[in-house]
Amino acid sequence: MEMTEINQGATIKKVFIRLMPVLFISYILAYIDRINIGFAALKMNPDLGISSYIYGFGADVFFFGYFIFEIPSNLMLEKVGARRWIARIMISWGVLSAGMAFVQDPTSFIVARFFLGVAEAGFFPGVILYLTYWFPQQYRARIIAAFMVAIPVSLALGAPLSTAVLQMDGIAGLKGWQWLFIIEGVPAILFGLVFLAVMPDRPRDAKWLGTEERAWLQETIEREHKAVAAVHGTKALQAFADPRLLALAFIYFANTTANLGLAFFLPQILKKLGLSDMQTGLLTAIPYIFGTVGIIIFGYVSDKYKERRYTLFAALALTGFGLVGSGLLTGSFLAVAVMALAAIGIYGTKAPFWPLPSMFLTGSAAAGGIALINSIGNLGGFVGPYMVGWIRETTHSYQSGLYFLGLLALIAAALTLLVVNARFTQARRTAPGASPAGIRGAYHTYVEIYHGQNKRRAGVPCPTSHSGGEDHMTIRHIAFIGLGDMGHWMALHLANKRASDAENIVAFDIDPERVKGLVAPGLVATTDPKKMAGAEVLFLCLPDGDVVENALFGANNVAATLADGAVVVDLSTIAHVKALEQQHLVDASR
């Protein structure tokens, strides 16, 4: 179903207004419950005899429980629906978070933290997956940025709130840190019930959308998911072996290590400056206020310029250099200013990062893959605080710990440039080391596809014949002219199936309506013939008629834009191919 851009924007805005407040508040509650341990430790550690080492381990064991149950939780969400499953997660973690008030010693502290991680497992990747059910790819960096603002906001609000609650020491016979866990845990239970009551699973379930809006949004999301599925499949186990997924998991691991390594110890680092508990809480909020600005800016820039690679790199580099600078300035108030820069990078990373998995994952692969990224990434929530705590015990300073966090972020920045490149959305090869055969491969591939086209019309998947081997293409710049059923299907097939190593695939037609309907990862659909400049192979997909006239018309109209030695292959009909061979425009023997 087609809608004007104005109506599309209005629909997305309506969805945003209805869903985001609930998701935003839910994540604030989740993050406050996660990091309140850093403030509770100011009083709880001496009360229970917990050392820095035990505190770091106990705080971090949360992430082991999270890691173990993350993937099963997200796969279950896909089966039973986001509304019920996310509500279940919130209620169970709220109960266990409030239960932290009753730990008695280091052992019960460690056990409670582990089961809190089990309860919360799947919440964040579940929400990321949920957002892919509602927002098309072109909006996701901004939408994820809006959702992620909850992290620095929760830290900015949580810091003064937590330190204020600590002052309730002695009320009803409870310590201040016990009240902290209770007051910040109960709202998660209540809001889990709200989530269950008001959040629909998919656009088709949204009664507050108009019929046309609902149909357009559901069809758009399904079309995007099918385009990704055509390239990469939907099997979770297949996704787990994808090197891109593992690289993204490491990048997120580095980001989370830096994030929580700093978050858990920031109050204690600032306390060393001689501040009171309240002053510590207020000063702790400063970096996170800057982090809020960072995530909004990076999300806006990433979507506006449709660019993920360099925005992600810039955010990670800023994180790394900011943390190293904080280490150099440890012991002075200037360190807070540099930590604010690091926070811009830490939270700015999330906006360009999280749209990346859905560029090559969908279905069960997306549910499992996003969960795998988050579960491995969240091990950084163990490594960061544990390493900073261990380094602090060993060196009696936080300086080297900040250097460690900064170096890890810089390694992730370098990995981003290597992995998120022009081939990022291509299907993985199943036959490494293949020996391509250039134009001959292109010719035979598309003659074979033509025969399949007679049986499988536009938009219906066709089996992939060439994932490598003799007929695998090595052409870097490919152009199509004419987007009837045949050309439309072939352009999508080449972009989706990636039966080539092409870095540029351009589909040209004079009819803007045909161009508008052509959407696939890595495909440029245009009415501007200049976009075909430098093409090495031109596939003509013109309407039937005078085959020679049509073929020569297409070739002559773009001949000036083609690369030297380019070959024109007409695949509108087999007769066109023969006509071109007779005119010496195609050498089928190459």
FENQUI-V397476 format. One record per residue. RES is the residue in three letters. PHI is phi in radians with two decimals (* if undefined). D_CENTER is the distance of its C-alpha to the mean C-alpha in whole Angstrom. Layout:
{{RES PHI D_CENTER} {RES PHI D_CENTER}}
//
This chain:
{{MET * 27} {GLU -1.65 27} {MET -2.38 27} {THR -1.20 27} {GLU -1.06 25} {ILE -1.11 26} {ASN -1.17 26} {GLN -1.09 23} {GLY -1.06 22} {ALA -1.15 24} {THR -1.14 22} {ILE -1.09 19} {LYS -1.09 21} {LYS -1.12 23} {VAL -1.10 20} {PHE -1.02 18} {ILE -1.13 21} {ARG -1.38 22} {LEU -1.68 19} {MET -1.13 17} {PRO -0.99 20} {VAL -1.18 20} {LEU -1.12 17} {PHE -1.10 17} {ILE -1.13 20} {SER -1.05 19} {TYR -1.29 17} {ILE -1.04 19} {LEU -1.10 22} {ALA -1.10 19} {TYR -1.31 19} {ILE -1.10 22} {ASP -1.10 23} {ARG -1.33 21} {ILE -1.76 23} {ASN -1.12 26} {ILE -1.05 27} {GLY -1.13 28} {PHE -1.48 30} {ALA -1.04 32} {ALA -1.08 33} {LEU -1.04 35} {LYS -1.97 37} {MET -1.17 36} {ASN -0.99 37} {PRO -1.18 40} {ASP -1.14 41} {LEU -1.79 40} {GLY 1.22 41} {ILE -1.68 37} {SER -1.38 37} {SER -1.04 34} {TYR -1.16 33} {ILE -1.14 33} {TYR -1.05 31} {GLY -1.05 29} {PHE -1.18 29} {GLY -1.14 29} {ALA -1.11 26} {ASP -1.54 24} {VAL -1.12 25} {PHE -0.81 23} {PHE -1.35 20} {PHE -1.23 22} {GLY -1.06 22} {TYR -1.06 19} {PHE -1.10 18} {ILE -1.12 21} {PHE -1.82 20} {GLU -1.11 16} {ILE -1.16 16} {PRO -0.98 19} {SER -1.11 18} {ASN -1.24 15} {LEU -1.15 17} {MET -1.17 20} {LEU -1.03 18} {GLU -1.12 17} {LYS -1.43 21} {VAL -1.71 22} {GLY 1.82 20} {ALA -1.15 18} {ARG -1.03 21} {ARG -1.23 23} {TRP -1.29 21} {ILE -1.16 19} {ALA -1.07 22} {ARG -1.05 24} {ILE -1.07 21} {MET -1.11 22} {ILE -1.13 26} {SER -1.20 26} {TRP -1.27 24} {GLY -1.08 26} {VAL -1.08 30} {LEU -1.26 29} {SER -1.14 28} {ALA -1.11 31} {GLY -1.18 33} {MET -1.06 32} {ALA -1.12 35} {PHE -1.91 37} {VAL -1.19 36} {GLN -1.97 40} {ASP -2.79 39} {PRO -0.97 37} {THR -1.15 36} {SER -1.14 36} {PHE -1.08 33} {ILE -1.15 31} {VAL -1.09 31} {ALA -1.10 30} {ARG -1.13 27} {PHE -1.08 26} {PHE -1.24 27} {LEU -1.13 25} {GLY -1.11 22} {VAL -1.05 23} {ALA -1.15 23} {GLU -1.46 20} {ALA -0.91 18} {GLY 1.68 15} {PHE -1.14 15} {PHE -1.13 11} {PRO -1.11 10} {GLY -1.13 12} {VAL -1.19 11} {ILE -1.04 8} {LEU -1.10 9} {TYR -1.02 12} {LEU -1.12 10} {THR -1.23 10} {TYR -1.38 13} {TRP -2.10 15} {PHE -2.10 13} {PRO -1.05 13} {GLN -0.92 10} {GLN -1.17 13} {TYR -1.81 12} {ARG -1.23 9} {ALA -1.10 8} {ARG -1.17 12} {ILE -1.17 11} {ILE -1.13 8} {ALA -1.06 11} {ALA -1.07 14} {PHE -1.15 12} {MET -1.24 12} {VAL -0.99 15} {ALA -1.03 16} {ILE -1.17 16} {PRO -1.12 18} {VAL -1.12 20} {SER -1.12 21} {LEU -1.26 22} {ALA -1.17 24} {LEU -1.37 26} {GLY -1.13 26} {ALA -1.11 28} {PRO -1.17 31} {LEU -1.09 31} {SER -1.14 31} {THR -1.19 33} {ALA -1.21 35} {VAL -1.13 35} {LEU -1.04 36} {GLN -1.33 40} {MET -1.42 40} {ASP -0.93 42} {GLY 1.72 45} {ILE -1.18 44} {ALA 0.99 45} {GLY 1.31 46} {LEU -1.86 42} {LYS -1.29 41} {GLY -1.06 38} {TRP -1.22 35} {GLN -1.23 36} {TRP -1.06 36} {LEU -1.03 33} {PHE -1.15 31} {ILE -1.19 33} {ILE -1.16 32} {GLU -1.65 28} {GLY -1.71 28} {VAL -1.04 30} {PRO -1.02 28} {ALA -1.12 25} {ILE -1.11 28} {LEU -1.13 29} {PHE -1.30 25} {GLY -1.06 24} {LEU -1.19 27} {VAL -1.09 26} {PHE -1.01 23} {LEU -1.09 25} {ALA -1.43 27} {VAL -2.04 25} {MET -1.70 22} {PRO -1.37 22} {ASP -1.32 20} {ARG -2.41 19} {PRO -0.96 21} {ARG -1.12 24} {ASP -1.64 25} {ALA -1.49 24} {LYS -1.21 28} {TRP -1.45 28} {LEU -1.65 26} {GLY -1.18 29} {THR -1.01 30} {GLU -1.15 29} {GLU -1.10 25} {ARG -1.10 24} {ALA -1.16 25} {TRP -1.07 23} {LEU -1.15 20} {GLN -1.11 20} {GLU -1.16 22} {THR -1.10 19} {ILE -1.11 16} {GLU -1.12 18} {ARG -1.10 19} {GLU -1.13 15} {HIS -1.12 15} {LYS -1.17 18} {ALA -1.09 17} {VAL -1.21 14} {ALA -1.09 17} {ALA -1.11 19} {VAL -1.49 18} {HIS -2.04 16} {GLY 1.39 18} {THR -2.23 17} {LYS -1.42 18} {ALA -1.14 16} {LEU -1.10 19} {GLN -1.13 18} {ALA -1.14 15} {PHE -1.09 15} {ALA -1.59 18} {ASP -1.31 15} {PRO -1.02 15} {ARG -1.10 12} {LEU -1.11 11} {LEU -1.18 13} {ALA -1.15 12} {LEU -1.10 9} {ALA -1.09 10} {PHE -1.18 13} {ILE -1.04 11} {TYR -1.22 10} {PHE -1.03 13} {ALA -1.11 15} {ASN -1.14 13} {THR -1.21 14} {THR -1.03 17} {ALA -1.14 18} {ASN -1.07 17} {LEU -1.44 19} {GLY -1.07 22} {LEU -1.36 23} {ALA -1.09 22} {PHE -1.21 24} {PHE -1.92 27} {LEU -1.00 27} {PRO -1.01 30} {GLN -1.29 32} {ILE -1.09 32} {LEU -1.24 33} {LYS -1.04 35} {LYS -1.16 37} {LEU -1.42 38} {GLY 1.53 40} {LEU -1.55 38} {SER -1.35 39} {ASP -1.04 37} {MET -1.16 36} {GLN -1.09 36} {THR -1.06 33} {GLY -1.09 31} {LEU -1.17 32} {LEU -1.23 31} {THR -1.07 28} {ALA -1.21 26} {ILE -1.04 27} {PRO -1.01 24} {TYR -1.33 21} {ILE -1.14 23} {PHE -1.15 22} {GLY -1.06 18} {THR -1.07 18} {VAL -1.10 19} {GLY -1.07 17} {ILE -1.18 14} {ILE -1.20 15} {ILE -1.13 17} {PHE -1.15 14} {GLY -1.15 12} {TYR -1.13 15} {VAL -1.11 15} {SER -1.08 12} {ASP -1.33 13} {LYS -1.04 16} {TYR -1.74 17} {LYS 0.87 14} {GLU -2.29 13} {ARG -1.92 10} {ARG -1.08 12} {TYR -1.35 15} {THR -1.20 13} {LEU -1.15 11} {PHE -1.05 14} {ALA -1.08 16} {ALA -1.14 14} {LEU -1.18 15} {ALA -1.12 18} {LEU -1.10 19} {THR -1.03 18} {GLY -1.08 20} {PHE -1.19 23} {GLY -1.14 23} {LEU -1.22 24} {VAL -1.09 26} {GLY -1.09 28} {SER -1.10 28} {GLY -1.11 30} {LEU -1.12 32} {LEU -1.82 33} {THR -0.95 33} {GLY 1.72 36} {SER -2.21 36} {PHE -1.21 35} {LEU -1.10 33} {ALA -1.05 31} {VAL -1.12 29} {ALA -1.12 29} {VAL -1.26 27} {MET -1.09 25} {ALA -1.10 24} {LEU -1.14 23} {ALA -1.07 21} {ALA -1.13 19} {ILE -1.03 18} {GLY -1.23 16} {ILE -1.00 15} {TYR -1.52 13} {GLY -1.13 13} {THR -1.04 10} {LYS -1.20 8} {ALA -1.18 8} {PRO -1.35 7} {PHE -1.33 5} {TRP -1.27 2} {PRO -1.24 3} {LEU -1.12 4} {PRO -1.00 5} {SER -1.27 6} {MET -1.36 8} {PHE -2.43 10} {LEU -2.28 10} {THR -2.69 12} {GLY 1.06 15} {SER -1.11 16} {ALA -1.10 13} {ALA -1.22 10} {ALA -1.04 12} {GLY -1.26 13} {GLY -1.17 10} {ILE -1.11 8} {ALA -1.13 11} {LEU -1.12 12} {ILE -1.00 9} {ASN -1.21 10} {SER -1.21 14} {ILE -1.15 14} {GLY -1.02 12} {ASN -1.31 15} {LEU -1.08 17} {GLY -1.09 17} {GLY -1.19 18} {PHE -1.52 21} {VAL -1.11 22} {GLY -1.04 22} {PRO -1.09 24} {TYR -1.08 26} {MET -1.18 27} {VAL -1.12 27} {GLY -1.14 30} {TRP -1.13 31} {ILE -1.12 32} {ARG -1.09 33} {GLU -1.13 36} {THR -1.37 37} {THR -1.80 37} {HIS 1.07 38} {SER -2.67 35} {TYR -1.54 31} {GLN -1.04 32} {SER -1.14 31} {GLY -1.09 28} {LEU -1.16 26} {TYR -1.09 27} {PHE -1.04 25} {LEU -1.08 22} {GLY -1.14 22} {LEU -1.10 23} {LEU -1.09 20} {ALA -1.14 17} {LEU -1.20 19} {ILE -1.10 19} {ALA -1.11 15} {ALA -1.09 16} {ALA -1.13 18} {LEU -1.12 16} {THR -1.01 13} {LEU -1.12 16} {LEU -1.35 17} {VAL -1.63 14} {VAL -1.49 12} {ASN -2.16 15} {ALA -1.12 17} {ARG -1.75 17} {PHE -1.05 13} {THR -1.61 13} {GLN -1.33 17} {ALA -1.18 18} {ARG -1.23 19} {ARG -1.25 23} {THR -1.79 25} {ALA -2.36 28} {PRO -1.05 27} {GLY 1.43 30} {ALA -1.16 31} {SER -1.93 34} {PRO -1.17 33} {ALA -2.29 36} {GLY 0.94 35} {ILE -1.09 36} {ARG -1.04 38} {GLY -1.11 35} {ALA -1.09 34} {TYR -1.09 37} {HIS -1.17 37} {THR -1.01 34} {TYR -1.43 34} {VAL -1.14 38} {GLU -1.14 36} {ILE -1.08 33} {TYR -1.02 36} {HIS -1.09 38} {GLY -1.15 35} {GLN -1.12 35} {ASN -1.10 38} {LYS -1.77 37} {ARG -2.11 33} {ARG -1.34 33} {ALA -0.94 30} {GLY 1.50 27} {VAL -1.72 28} {PRO -1.02 26} {CYS -2.06 29} {PRO -1.00 29} {THR -1.34 27} {SER -1.70 30} {HIS -2.35 29} {SER -1.76 26} {GLY 2.87 29} {GLY 1.48 32} {GLU -1.05 35} {ASP -1.70 34} {HIS -1.30 30} {MET -1.42 30} {THR -2.07 30} {ILE -1.26 30} {ARG -1.65 27} {HIS -2.32 28} {ILE -2.13 29} {ALA -2.23 30} {PHE -2.05 31} {ILE -2.25 34} {GLY 1.59 34} {LEU -2.13 32} {GLY -1.22 34} {ASP -0.92 33} {MET -1.14 34} {GLY -1.17 32} {HIS -1.05 29} {TRP -1.11 28} {MET -1.18 29} {ALA -1.08 26} {LEU -1.12 24} {HIS -1.09 25} {LEU -1.17 25} {ALA -1.22 21} {ASN -1.33 20} {LYS -1.40 22} {ARG 0.92 22} {ALA -1.39 25} {SER -2.75 25} {ASP -1.78 24} {ALA -1.03 24} {GLU -1.65 22} {ASN -2.29 24} {ILE -2.13 24} {VAL -2.09 26} {ALA -2.02 28} {PHE -1.97 31} {ASP -2.71 33} {ILE -1.37 35} {ASP -1.60 34} {PRO -1.10 31} {GLU -1.19 31} {ARG -1.16 30} {VAL -1.12 28} {LYS -1.06 26} {GLY -1.50 25} {LEU -1.76 24} {VAL -2.28 20} {ALA -2.82 18} {PRO -1.04 15} {GLY 1.40 17} {LEU -1.91 20} {VAL -1.83 22} {ALA -1.77 25} {THR -2.64 27} {THR -1.83 31} {ASP -1.77 32} {PRO -1.12 33} {LYS -1.13 33} {LYS -1.19 29} {MET -1.56 31} {ALA -0.98 33} {GLY 1.52 33} {ALA -1.10 32} {GLU -1.58 33} {VAL -2.36 34} {LEU -2.05 34} {PHE -1.76 34} {LEU -1.57 37} {CYS -2.26 36} {LEU -1.54 39} {PRO -1.09 41} {ASP -1.12 44} {GLY 2.79 47} {ASP -1.28 49} {VAL -1.06 47} {VAL -1.20 48} {GLU -1.08 48} {ASN -1.10 44} {ALA -1.13 43} {LEU -1.20 45} {PHE -1.04 44} {GLY -1.11 40} {ALA -1.15 41} {ASN -1.18 43} {ASN -1.31 41} {VAL -2.12 38} {ALA -0.97 41} {ALA -1.19 41} {THR -1.63 37} {LEU -1.38 36} {ALA -1.23 36} {ASP -1.04 40} {GLY 1.36 40} {ALA -1.15 38} {VAL -2.02 39} {VAL -1.80 39} {VAL -2.10 38} {ASP -1.72 39} {LEU -2.20 38} {SER -1.13 39} {THR -2.57 42} {ILE -1.08 43} {ALA -1.06 46} {HIS -1.08 44} {VAL -1.04 43} {LYS -1.15 47} {ALA -1.09 48} {LEU -1.17 45} {GLU -1.09 47} {GLN -1.16 50} {GLN -1.54 49} {HIS 1.10 48} {LEU -1.55 45} {VAL -2.24 43} {ASP -1.93 44} {ALA -1.25 43} {SER -1.55 45} {ARG -1.25 42}}
//
